[in-house]
Each structure stands twice: as structure tokens, then as C-alpha cells.
Amino acid sequence: MIKLFSLVIILLIAIGALIWGYGWYRGKTAPSELGTQGARAGEAVAYFAGGCFWCVESDYEKLEGVRETISGYMGGETKNPSYNQVASGDTAHRETVKVVYDPSHVSYRDLVLHLLMHSDPTDEDGSFYDRGHQYTSAVYYQTDEERQIAEDVIKDVEAQNVFGKKTIATKVEPAGEFWVAEDYHQDYYKENPVQYSYYRAGSGRDAFIESAWGDGQYDELFEGGDPKSPSAEAREKEARGWKNFKKPTDAQLSTLLTPLQYKVTQEEGTERPFKNEYWDNHDEGIYVDIISGEPLFSSTEKFDSGTGWPSFLKPIDENFVTEHQDYKLIIPRTEIRSRYADSHLGHIILDGPKENDRVRYCMNSAALRFVPKEKMAEEGYGDFLYLSEEA
């Protein structure tokens, strides 16, 4: 009996040791990825840091030939670092993105160029308004060939004087252990398009890129075509998060919107005539949804209806709006909502110009955000500049 009891104890200890060992192993290896781990046949892996990894991840996903991007941390010695540790500068890690790509569609050289083109590689102390070593740029090479390519790309870009007298501060360092960031950082631009759009525009990132790289005068640098001109499929994938738009929760909207904006867009309210932001706005530009940013109306179709509300002849694209029958008043009306954010915008009123079949899109300023013509490219609406040219 004693021997049996002893055997049971020994067996339990052995099982416990195995469980503990497995847990230790997972704790040491599960959060990290290194080298080509995660790549399928015909694919390769590269690692880049360029400031906020939300932006770096988003920019690489729009590049044709890139199959997947993962936000994480690289460059420090701390095991399994948290976002708070990295963001506060407690470790030597940088916010880094793992890029899984198809070498037959995009070269490593063009991946490096894409980093230099979609960050500020001249900033030694951070990236736009994210400051500190953790937000500086770096190419993490895995082979001597990658190191040489990265160094050659930097020399080529500097020779073009893309950044004037500023030198490129992007580091070229050997890849270390890559630690995957917390789940809420993955695909942030898709999962949180409103917050991401505000962050992206407010940081000045796009404005800097446009001012530095201009309109294609450096295309000869790229082997596979200019990375800032993605394929039609990639542009559709970008779409500022519209087709991938995930509407914020009611609680989030009540924080993001003013009381009036919330009442109009979520409760089908109506603002006061002549006491709203855009009824008398005559500047050139476009009007976008206050929540999603999807393009709705152009200044070229806006006219003074004398009603005190912004009025338009038609939307930019009928695919961005939906129509619904509204019976709240005695006379049936056609309610207009944005397609992806499902915001209440206003109504079609049949008192417009005769040459427009009396149609007038009567909108609420509180449901809209105006993007001036001079800022359209900077904010990602460059494809709609043709509207002003046709006017």
C-alpha cells in the first residue's frame, strides 16, 4: 500500500513537472516570433519600425505583394514587454511591424523604400508627435544581403536630396526577438477607423509625406513601381476604413460627438436653421460623414436654398448614401443616411431648382465635417479633387 502511494505521489510530481515545463516553454516562446516563422511557402518576412505601429501596419497593408502585417516590439532585451513598458521608454524596444510578403510581387528593396516614404526617417528623437527612442525608425535585417540592400537604399534616397539638407537617421540593425503586441493594437486602423483617422490627420504624418515626396519625381528609385501608388485593389482596401468600418459603440459615440452631433446622427434630430456651421459656407472642398469620414457632398453641388441649412443638388456618389421613407410628418419624406456609418444626415426636399427636378438634399451641418480643397490630399481625399476641376 505504501509502495502504491509512493508511486502515485511520484507520478503526480512528474505530471506537475511536465505541466510546469510546458507553461514555462509557452511563456518563453509563445509571445515572440523570429525569422521566417509564420510565413507560408513562397513568402518571406521583414521587420520595420517607423513610429506609431498603427500607421506602419496600415501603410504596408496597402502595398501590393504584402500578405500580412503584425504589430509588435523589437530591439530590447526585456522579455515579453507590454505596450505600457515600451511606450513609456522603460525598455529599448521600438514599436515594430512584422511584414509577411511575396517576393515575386514586391522586393525587399521596395519594402525598405516604403518605410522611408511613409515615415519621417530624418527624426532622431521620435516620429511626429510620438517622442522617444521607441518611436524612432529602423530596418531590422536578418541577412547580410538585407543589411546591404537597406544601406544602399538609404544612400540612394539621400543622393536624391528628398529631405533637403536633413540626413536619414533610420537605423539598420540586426533583427532580434519579435514580441507580438496586444490584440487591441492589431489592425487598429480597421477596428477603430474614427480614432485612427483623427490620430493620423492630427499627427501631420500624411502632410509630411506629401511635402517630401511630391508627385512622383522619385519614381526611378523603385523597382516595382512607386509604392505610394498602390493597385486599385489596394486603394479599395484602404478606402479610409469605409468598407471595413466598424461603428463605435453608443458609449463611444457619446464621447466622440458633441450633444448636437449625437442627437442629429443617432436620434434623427434636426439642427436650427441659420444657426449651424455650414449653411453659409462657400469654400471649395468636400463634406464627409462626421463619424466615418466617408465622402458625401461636394461644394460644387452646394447652393443657397434660402432655408438656413446646407443644401446640395446631389451627393458625390449615390453609393455612399442610402434612402429611407420617413413618415414622421404628415407628408412622407425621403430620409438620407450615410451608408457605412448609418448616420442620419437629413432629407430630400422637393423644393429645389427646376432644372434639378426640384430635388434638394437638405442636410444637417452637425452630421458633416468640411474638408477644404487645400487639405483634401493631405487627409486622403485626393481622388476627389477632380470635382473642383470639373466645376
C-alpha positions as CSV (number, residue, x, y, z in Angstrom):
1,M,0.0,0.0,0.0
2,I,2.8,2.3,0.9
3,K,4.6,1.5,-2.3
4,L,1.5,2.2,-4.3
5,F,1.0,5.5,-2.5
6,S,4.6,6.4,-3.2
7,L,4.2,5.6,-6.9
8,V,1.1,7.8,-7.1
9,I,3.0,10.7,-5.5
10,I,5.9,10.3,-7.9
11,L,3.5,10.1,-10.9
12,L,1.7,13.3,-9.7
13,I,5.1,15.1,-9.3
14,A,6.1,14.0,-12.8
15,I,2.9,15.2,-14.3
16,G,3.2,18.5,-12.4
17,A,6.7,19.0,-13.7
18,L,5.6,18.4,-17.2
19,I,2.7,20.9,-16.9
20,W,5.0,23.5,-15.4
21,G,7.6,22.9,-18.0
22,Y,5.1,23.3,-20.8
23,G,3.8,26.5,-19.3
24,W,7.3,27.8,-18.9
25,Y,8.1,27.0,-22.5
26,R,4.9,28.7,-23.8
27,G,5.7,31.7,-21.6
28,K,9.2,31.9,-23.2
29,T,8.2,31.3,-26.8
30,A,4.5,31.9,-27.5
31,P,4.5,35.8,-27.4
32,S,7.6,36.0,-29.7
33,E,8.2,35.3,-33.4
34,L,11.6,35.4,-35.1
35,G,12.9,35.0,-38.6
36,T,10.6,33.4,-41.2
37,Q,8.2,31.9,-38.6
38,G,4.6,32.5,-39.7
39,A,5.5,32.7,-43.4
40,R,4.0,30.2,-45.8
41,A,5.7,28.7,-48.9
42,G,6.6,31.4,-51.3
43,E,6.5,34.1,-48.7
44,A,9.2,36.0,-46.7
45,V,9.2,38.1,-43.6
46,A,10.7,41.5,-42.9
47,Y,10.7,43.8,-39.8
48,F,10.4,47.6,-39.8
49,A,10.0,50.4,-37.3
50,G,8.6,53.8,-38.3
51,G,7.0,55.4,-35.4
52,C,3.4,54.5,-34.4
53,F,2.9,50.9,-35.5
54,W,-0.8,51.6,-36.2
55,C,0.3,53.7,-39.1
56,V,3.2,51.5,-40.2
57,E,0.9,48.5,-40.3
58,S,-1.8,50.3,-42.2
59,D,0.7,51.7,-44.8
60,Y,2.3,48.3,-45.5
61,E,-1.0,46.5,-45.9
62,K,-1.8,48.9,-48.8
63,L,1.3,47.8,-50.6
64,E,0.7,45.2,-53.3
65,G,2.5,42.0,-52.5
66,V,2.2,42.3,-48.8
67,R,0.2,39.4,-47.4
68,E,0.0,40.2,-43.7
69,T,1.2,42.7,-41.1
70,I,1.6,42.2,-37.3
71,S,2.3,45.0,-34.8
72,G,4.8,44.2,-32.1
73,Y,8.1,45.2,-30.4
74,M,11.8,44.6,-31.2
75,G,15.2,45.9,-30.3
76,G,15.3,45.5,-26.5
77,E,16.3,42.8,-24.0
78,T,13.1,42.7,-21.9
79,K,11.2,39.5,-22.3
80,N,7.5,39.8,-23.4
81,P,7.3,43.6,-23.0
82,S,3.9,45.3,-22.6
83,Y,2.8,48.3,-24.5
84,N,3.0,50.4,-21.4
85,Q,6.6,49.4,-20.8
86,V,7.6,50.2,-24.4
87,A,5.5,53.4,-24.8
88,S,7.0,54.8,-21.6
89,G,10.5,54.1,-22.7
90,D,11.2,51.6,-19.9
91,T,12.7,49.2,-22.5
92,A,14.9,49.6,-25.5
93,H,12.3,48.2,-27.8
94,R,10.8,50.1,-30.8
95,E,7.2,49.7,-32.0
96,T,7.8,47.4,-34.9
97,V,5.8,45.8,-37.6
98,K,6.4,42.3,-39.0
99,V,5.7,42.2,-42.7
100,V,4.8,39.0,-44.5
101,Y,5.2,39.4,-48.2
102,D,5.5,37.7,-51.6
103,P,9.0,38.4,-53.0
104,S,7.7,37.6,-56.5
105,H,5.4,40.7,-56.2
106,V,7.4,43.1,-54.1
107,S,11.1,43.3,-53.5
108,Y,12.9,43.8,-50.2
109,R,14.3,47.0,-51.6
110,D,10.9,48.4,-52.2
111,L,9.8,47.4,-48.7
112,V,12.7,49.5,-47.3
113,L,11.8,52.4,-49.6
114,H,8.2,52.1,-48.4
115,L,9.4,52.7,-44.8
116,L,11.4,55.8,-45.7
117,M,8.5,57.1,-47.7
118,H,5.8,56.6,-45.1
119,S,7.6,57.8,-42.0
120,D,9.9,60.7,-41.1
121,P,13.3,58.9,-41.4
122,T,15.1,62.2,-40.5
123,D,13.8,62.3,-37.0
124,E,16.3,61.1,-34.5
125,D,14.1,61.5,-31.4
126,G,10.7,60.0,-32.4
127,S,8.1,60.2,-35.0
128,F,5.8,63.2,-35.4
129,Y,4.1,63.8,-32.0
130,D,5.2,60.4,-30.6
131,R,8.5,61.1,-29.0
132,G,11.3,58.9,-27.7
133,H,13.6,56.1,-28.9
134,Q,10.6,53.7,-29.0
135,Y,9.1,55.7,-31.9
136,T,12.3,56.1,-34.0
137,S,12.7,54.3,-37.3
138,A,14.7,51.2,-38.1
139,V,15.2,48.5,-40.6
140,Y,15.8,45.2,-38.8
141,Y,17.8,42.9,-41.2
142,Q,18.0,39.2,-41.0
143,T,20.8,38.5,-43.5
144,D,23.8,40.4,-44.8
145,E,22.0,40.8,-48.1
146,E,19.1,42.6,-46.4
147,R,21.6,44.8,-44.5
148,Q,23.3,45.8,-47.7
149,I,20.1,46.5,-49.5
150,A,18.9,48.7,-46.6
151,E,22.1,50.7,-46.5
152,D,22.1,51.1,-50.3
153,V,18.5,52.4,-50.3
154,I,19.3,55.0,-47.7
155,K,22.3,56.1,-49.7
156,D,20.2,56.3,-52.9
157,V,17.5,58.4,-51.2
158,E,20.0,60.7,-49.6
159,A,21.6,61.2,-53.0
160,Q,18.3,62.4,-54.3
161,N,18.1,65.1,-51.6
162,V,14.5,64.1,-50.9
163,F,14.7,65.6,-47.5
164,G,16.8,68.6,-48.4
165,K,19.8,69.1,-46.1
166,K,18.5,66.6,-43.5
167,T,20.2,63.3,-43.3
168,I,18.4,60.0,-42.8
169,A,18.5,58.8,-39.2
170,T,16.9,55.4,-39.8
171,K,18.9,52.7,-38.1
172,V,19.9,49.5,-39.8
173,E,20.2,46.9,-37.1
174,P,20.1,43.1,-36.8
175,A,16.7,41.6,-36.1
176,G,16.2,40.3,-32.6
177,E,13.3,38.7,-30.9
178,F,9.9,40.0,-32.1
179,W,7.2,40.2,-29.5
180,V,3.6,40.4,-30.7
181,A,1.8,43.4,-29.4
182,E,-1.5,43.2,-27.5
183,D,-4.6,42.2,-29.5
184,Y,-6.2,45.7,-29.5
185,H,-3.2,47.0,-31.4
186,Q,-3.6,44.6,-34.3
187,D,-5.5,46.1,-37.3
188,Y,-6.2,49.2,-35.2
189,Y,-6.9,51.3,-38.3
190,K,-9.7,48.9,-39.3
191,E,-11.1,48.3,-35.9
192,N,-11.0,51.9,-34.8
193,P,-11.3,54.0,-38.0
194,V,-12.6,57.1,-36.4
195,Q,-9.9,57.4,-33.7
196,Y,-7.3,56.3,-36.2
197,S,-8.3,59.0,-38.8
198,Y,-8.2,61.7,-36.2
199,Y,-4.8,60.5,-35.0
200,R,-3.4,60.2,-38.5
201,A,-4.5,63.6,-39.6
202,G,-3.6,65.3,-36.4
203,S,-0.1,63.9,-36.3
204,G,0.9,65.6,-39.6
205,R,2.2,62.3,-41.0
206,D,0.4,62.5,-44.3
207,A,1.2,66.2,-44.8
208,F,4.9,65.5,-44.3
209,I,4.9,62.6,-46.7
210,E,3.2,64.7,-49.4
211,S,5.6,67.6,-48.9
212,A,8.7,65.4,-49.0
213,W,7.9,63.1,-51.9
214,G,5.8,65.3,-54.1
215,D,4.1,63.9,-57.2
216,G,6.3,61.1,-58.5
217,Q,9.6,62.8,-59.3
218,Y,11.4,60.0,-57.5
219,D,9.7,57.0,-59.2
220,E,13.0,55.8,-60.6
221,L,14.1,54.7,-57.1
222,F,11.5,51.9,-57.1
223,E,12.0,48.5,-58.7
224,G,8.3,47.5,-58.8
225,G,6.7,50.9,-59.3
226,D,6.1,53.7,-56.9
227,P,4.9,52.3,-53.5
228,K,2.8,55.3,-52.9
229,S,0.6,54.4,-55.9
230,P,-1.0,51.1,-54.8
231,S,-3.1,48.9,-57.0
232,A,-6.8,49.5,-57.5
233,E,-7.4,46.6,-55.2
234,A,-5.2,48.1,-52.5
235,R,-6.9,51.5,-52.8
236,E,-10.2,49.9,-52.4
237,K,-8.8,48.1,-49.4
238,E,-7.7,51.4,-47.9
239,A,-10.9,53.4,-48.5
240,R,-10.2,55.1,-45.2
241,G,-11.7,52.2,-43.4
242,W,-15.2,52.7,-45.0
243,K,-15.9,49.2,-46.2
244,N,-14.2,47.8,-43.1
245,F,-15.8,50.5,-41.0
246,K,-16.9,49.3,-37.5
247,K,-19.2,51.7,-36.0
248,P,-18.2,52.8,-32.5
249,T,-20.5,51.8,-29.6
250,D,-23.1,54.2,-28.4
251,A,-21.0,54.9,-25.3
252,Q,-18.0,55.8,-27.6
253,L,-20.1,58.0,-29.8
254,S,-21.4,59.9,-26.9
255,T,-17.8,60.8,-26.1
256,L,-16.6,61.4,-29.6
257,L,-19.6,63.6,-30.7
258,T,-21.0,66.8,-29.3
259,P,-24.5,66.5,-27.9
260,L,-25.9,68.1,-31.1
261,Q,-23.9,65.8,-33.4
262,Y,-25.2,62.8,-31.4
263,K,-28.8,64.0,-31.4
264,V,-28.7,64.6,-35.2
265,T,-26.8,61.5,-36.3
266,Q,-28.1,58.9,-33.8
267,E,-31.5,60.2,-32.9
268,E,-32.6,61.7,-36.2
269,G,-32.7,65.2,-34.8
270,T,-32.6,68.5,-36.7
271,E,-30.4,71.5,-36.0
272,R,-31.7,75.1,-36.1
273,P,-31.7,76.9,-39.5
274,F,-29.2,79.7,-39.9
275,K,-27.6,78.7,-36.6
276,N,-25.4,75.9,-37.9
277,E,-21.8,75.6,-39.1
278,Y,-22.1,75.2,-42.9
279,W,-25.3,76.7,-44.1
280,D,-23.4,79.8,-45.4
281,N,-20.1,78.1,-46.2
282,H,-18.9,78.9,-49.7
283,D,-15.3,77.5,-49.6
284,E,-14.2,74.8,-52.0
285,G,-13.9,71.3,-50.7
286,I,-16.0,68.2,-49.7
287,Y,-18.3,67.4,-46.9
288,V,-17.7,64.0,-45.2
289,D,-19.5,62.0,-42.6
290,I,-18.7,63.2,-39.1
291,I,-18.2,59.7,-37.8
292,S,-16.7,57.6,-40.6
293,G,-15.2,60.2,-42.9
294,E,-16.9,58.7,-46.0
295,P,-17.2,61.4,-48.7
296,L,-20.8,62.7,-49.1
297,F,-21.2,66.0,-50.8
298,S,-19.0,68.4,-52.9
299,S,-19.0,72.2,-52.6
300,T,-19.5,72.2,-56.4
301,E,-23.1,70.9,-55.9
302,K,-23.9,73.2,-52.9
303,F,-26.3,76.1,-53.4
304,D,-28.0,78.7,-51.3
305,S,-31.6,77.4,-50.8
306,G,-32.5,80.3,-48.5
307,T,-33.7,77.7,-45.9
308,G,-30.7,78.1,-43.5
309,W,-29.5,74.5,-43.9
310,P,-26.6,73.3,-46.2
311,S,-28.3,72.2,-49.4
312,F,-26.9,70.2,-52.3
313,L,-28.1,69.1,-55.8
314,K,-26.8,65.6,-55.4
315,P,-24.3,63.5,-53.4
316,I,-20.7,62.8,-54.7
317,D,-21.6,59.2,-55.2
318,E,-25.0,57.6,-54.5
319,N,-23.2,54.5,-53.3
320,F,-22.2,56.5,-50.1
321,V,-25.8,57.3,-49.1
322,T,-29.0,55.3,-48.5
323,E,-32.6,56.4,-48.8
324,H,-35.4,55.6,-46.4
325,Q,-39.1,56.5,-46.3
326,D,-39.8,58.8,-43.3
327,Y,-43.4,59.1,-42.1
328,K,-42.8,61.2,-39.0
329,L,-44.6,64.2,-40.6
330,I,-47.9,64.1,-42.4
331,I,-46.2,64.3,-45.8
332,P,-43.9,61.3,-46.5
333,R,-40.2,62.3,-46.9
334,T,-37.1,60.6,-48.1
335,E,-34.5,60.4,-45.3
336,I,-30.8,60.3,-46.3
337,R,-28.3,58.4,-44.2
338,S,-24.6,57.6,-44.8
339,R,-24.0,54.1,-46.0
340,Y,-21.2,52.9,-43.7
341,A,-21.7,54.9,-40.5
342,D,-25.5,54.9,-40.9
343,S,-25.7,58.5,-39.7
344,H,-28.9,60.4,-40.2
345,L,-27.9,63.3,-42.5
346,G,-31.1,65.0,-43.5
347,H,-33.9,64.6,-46.1
348,I,-34.6,65.1,-49.8
349,I,-37.0,68.1,-50.1
350,L,-38.8,68.7,-53.4
351,D,-38.4,72.5,-53.4
352,G,-35.1,72.6,-55.3
353,P,-34.1,74.1,-58.7
354,K,-36.5,73.2,-61.5
355,E,-33.5,72.0,-63.6
356,N,-32.7,69.5,-60.9
357,D,-36.2,68.1,-60.9
358,R,-36.9,70.1,-57.7
359,V,-34.6,67.8,-55.8
360,R,-32.8,69.4,-52.8
361,Y,-30.6,67.4,-50.4
362,C,-31.3,69.3,-47.2
363,M,-28.5,68.2,-44.8
364,N,-27.6,68.9,-41.2
365,S,-24.2,70.6,-40.6
366,A,-23.9,68.6,-37.4
367,A,-23.7,65.3,-39.4
368,L,-20.9,66.6,-41.6
369,R,-17.3,67.6,-41.5
370,F,-15.9,70.0,-44.1
371,V,-12.5,69.3,-45.7
372,P,-11.1,72.3,-47.6
373,K,-9.8,71.8,-51.1
374,E,-6.2,72.6,-50.0
375,K,-6.3,69.8,-47.3
376,M,-8.1,67.1,-49.3
377,A,-4.9,65.4,-50.5
378,E,-3.4,65.6,-47.0
379,E,-6.4,64.0,-45.4
380,G,-6.6,61.2,-48.0
381,Y,-9.3,62.7,-50.3
382,G,-7.0,63.4,-53.3
383,D,-9.0,61.2,-55.5
384,F,-11.9,63.7,-55.3
385,L,-10.0,66.8,-56.4
386,Y,-11.4,66.2,-59.9
387,L,-14.8,67.5,-58.6
388,S,-13.3,71.0,-58.4
389,E,-11.6,70.7,-61.7
390,E,-14.9,69.8,-63.4
391,A,-16.7,72.7,-61.9
